[in-house]
Amino acid sequence: MGPGARPRRDRRRLTLSTILLTVLGIVAFFLGLLFSIGFHEFGHFYWARKFGMRVPQFMVGFGPTLFSRRRGETEYGVKWIPLGGYIRIVGMIPPAEEGESTRATRMRSFIAEVRGAALNDVLPTDGDRVFYRKPWWQRVVVMSAGPLHNLLLAVVLFTLTLTTIGTQVLTTTLASVPACVLPSNAATLTDDYTDEQRCGTPLVTTGPQQGQVCEEGTADCAVPAQSPAAEAGLQPGDTITAIDGRELDPTAWDSWTQVQTAVRASPDQPLTLTVLRDGAEQQVTVTPIPNTVASLDGEGTVSAGYLGVSPAGTLARQSITEVPSYFGNIVANSVDRLLEIPERIPALFGAAFLGDERDENGPIGIVGVGRISGEVFSLSQFSGLEKLSFFLGLLASVNLVLFLFNLLPIYPLDGGHVAGALYEKARSTVARWRGKADPGPFDIARLMPVAYVVAGLFIALSALLLVADVVNPITLQ
């Protein structure tokens, strides 16, 4: 056996191990997704049964049935496509209202067909067990219970990750302190120079040649200035424990954000940093310089104070008291991302079909999220706890998105049913104030055309995300 045989065998073992870990991460994510969907549907199911509604089906997934079993009056099953689920409650659509026009039109025929299919589920023995006969508030509870279960699961997973396992945070310990301030693209145009060489190398400061090496003394040529951090004497390994007397927890999830905010808001204004170095604290005064830097939301650049340091990351547990602010920040970011989806669709289309670069902050589908889960499991530079933390945070984020998306007041989403029940109550209240008879259940069948449009748009978006996640995926690399 030659000396090169073992390294080749090790490489094969490493490749096989990487593949197995990737598959494990993908499978774990989809199992977690199935559980999240089932937990969502159980919220609807539990309260529907609690209020006496008849539920003939409880299904996780769509498409052909993988397996099912009937217990009592309900068939429980799993379908092949893990992209959703449903429970079937009898009487979701009420009979036609009195006085409804019978004039034949294509739309009325369509609505009548849908109504007839729904009412075919209603048996003579159902009586008041049908959905539309229940009080408005019970229907609101049933339809909002599913999304609220996703919210509950998200809170539990985020809390568990934050307080027990730990979450990846940027600490206030400095990982690096560059010696000088470089032109914005110098790092890419002079990659064959070390940082120390760049600091002593004259570079073009403006124009199309910005960042390239030049001869000192010529126009637009200057030696990069010393960074404010290096000038103040900050060193790698220093830990910032306070800014202008305001104490910081070095491993809190938002401490580095506080440092960034203070620095960015203070161009040409001195800041007093309390720094822990070699077990002793000392005061360091730094004056950030104005600079063009990347915005915190990743959208373009802004003019702000610049210090010239980068933080070290670590896995750190947080106090239970940090959960509300941490979760609130996650919710705000998730809402922003959902609202941005329409404006990001053109870029997503370009990434899927035109070969454009994929927007890292753009929407990502279930396949893409599963792929990231597999990638995390396969990376050797992550510890087991880091992988678990990332995975649970990923699953928690998916549940949070399911909560926010399903409560949109659009039929056929859960929020559309909730909005219909609330509208019915408001209509009934107005009728009572005006001394008129209760108009009865809101005829949600009239919204079926809207439901088909929404479903069509959702299918189109899902297909676009699927293509983009396969041909131009977002990866951790």
C-alpha positions, 0 to 999 in steps of 0.5 A: 500500500502506497503512502498516498492511499490513506489520505485518499481513503480519508477524503472519501470518508470525509465526503461520505460524512459530509453527504450524510450530515447534509442529508441528516440536516435536510431530513431533520428540517422537513420532519420539523416542518411536518411537526410544525404543520401538524401542530398548526392543524391541531390548533384548529382541530382541538378547538373545533372539537371543543366547540362541537364541530364535526371534523371528518379529516385531519391531514398533514401535507398535500397531494396523494395520501402517504398513509391514513387511519380513521379513528372515530369520525375523523380520518388522520393522515399524511400526504406526500408534499410537506408544504401545508396541511388542512382539517376539514370542518363541515359547513365552512360555507353557509347556504345561500342567503335569502333573496340572493339573485338566481340570474345565471352568470359564470361567477354565480354558477362557480360560487353555487358549485363550490357551495354545493360541494361544501354542503354535501359534507353536511349530514342530516344528523349534524344539526348545529355541529356545522361551522357556520352555525357556531357563534362568531367568536368560536369561529374566530378562536378556531381559525386563529388557533392554528397560527397561534400554535405556530407563534407558541412554538416559535416562542418556545424554540427561541426561548429554548435556544436563547436561554439554554443552548445559546445563540450565535452573537457578535460580542464586544470583544475585538477580533481585529483592529486594522492599522489603516483606513483603506479606500472602499475597493482597495481590498479587492484591487490590491489583494496581493498586498497584506494589510500592513503593506497596504497601510504603507502603500500609496493608493488612488483615492478617487475615480475609476482607478480607486484603490490601485497602487500609485506613485506618492505625490501624484494627483489623487494618490495618498497613503491610507490614513491610520484607523481611529481604532489603531490611533487610539491604541485599541488592540485585538482581544480588547473587550468593550464593557462601556461606551460613555459610561453606559455599561455593556454586556459583552455577550448580550445578543444586541451589545455589538449593535449598540456599539455600532449605533454609537459609533455610526452616530458620532462622526468627528465626535469623541467617544469614551470606551471602557476596555477590558485588557489583560484583566484590567479596565482602562479608558480609551478615547476614540474619535470616529471618522466620517466614512461611507459604510454598508447600511445595517439593513444591508441595503446600499451604503450610508455616511456614518462614523467609522472606527475600524474594528471587527467583533469576535463571535461566540455562542452565548446564553442569554437571560430570560429577561432578554427574550421579549426584546430579542423576540420583538426584534425578530418579529419586526424583521420578519414583518419587514421581510414579508412586506418586501416580498412584492418588490423583490419578486423581479430580482428573484425572477432574474436570479431564477431565469436570467442568471442574475446574482441571488439577493441574500436578503430576498425571499427563500422557499422551503427547499432553500431553507432545507438546503441551508439546514443541510449545509449547517449540519455538514460544516465542520467548523460548527460545533454540535451546539452551534448546529443545534442552535442554528437549526432550532432558530431556523425552525422557530423562524419558519413557525413565526413566518407561518404565524404572520402569513396565515393571519393575513386577512385574505381568504382562503388564509386563516386570517380571511376566515377570521376577518369574515367572522369579525365582519359578520359580528360588526354587520350584526351589531349595526343591524341591531342598532338600526332595529333590523333583523340579524342578517345571519352568517356572512356568505364567504362563498362570495370570496371564492374568486378571491381565494382562487386568485390568492391561491394562484399567486401563492402557487406561482410564488412557490414555483418561482422560489423552488426554481431559484432555490434549485438553480441559484440557491442562497448558501452560507458560503 
